[in-house]
Amino acid sequence: MTTIAFLLALTVVWYVFGLSVPRSKRGLTDAICKILFGCSLIAIAINHFNS
């Protein structure tokens, strides 16, 4: 259950952060967010399989 809450929080932060960034820098910000999001998903998956 905490995993779902964590993903929802990440999505909200990503959305708010994306809206606050000017369009010219949005591509770079989006790439960074995707990398962070992907890494966190992998970490959650590893954690889930280890328990």
N, C-alpha and C positions, 0 to 999 in steps of 0.2 A: 504493500500500500504506500509506503514511503517513497518507493521508486516512482510511482505515478505522480505523486505530489511534487517530487524533485523535477521530473520532466516538465510538468505544468509550469513550475516556477521558472525553469530555464527558458521555456517558450515565451513566457510573459516578458522576462528580462530581455530576450533577444528581440522581441517585437518593439518594446519601448525604446531600446537602444538603437534599433534600426530606424525608427521614426525620428529620433533626435539627431541623427547624423545627416549632414547635407548630401544631396544626390551625387556630387562629384566623388565623395569618399565612400559611398555605400558599397561598391563592389569589394573593396578591400575589407571593410568591416564585415560584410556578409561572408567572405572567405574565412576570416578569423573565427567568426561565430560558428560556421559549419565545422571547422576543425575542432573547436572546443566541444561542440555538440557531439560530434563523432567519437572523440576521445572519451567523453563522459558516458556515452552509450556502451562503448567497449568495456570501460571500467565497471559499469553496472552489470553487464553480462558476465564478466569474469567473476565478480563478487557473487552473483546469483548462482553460478555453477559451482563455486567453491563451497558454498554453505549447504 
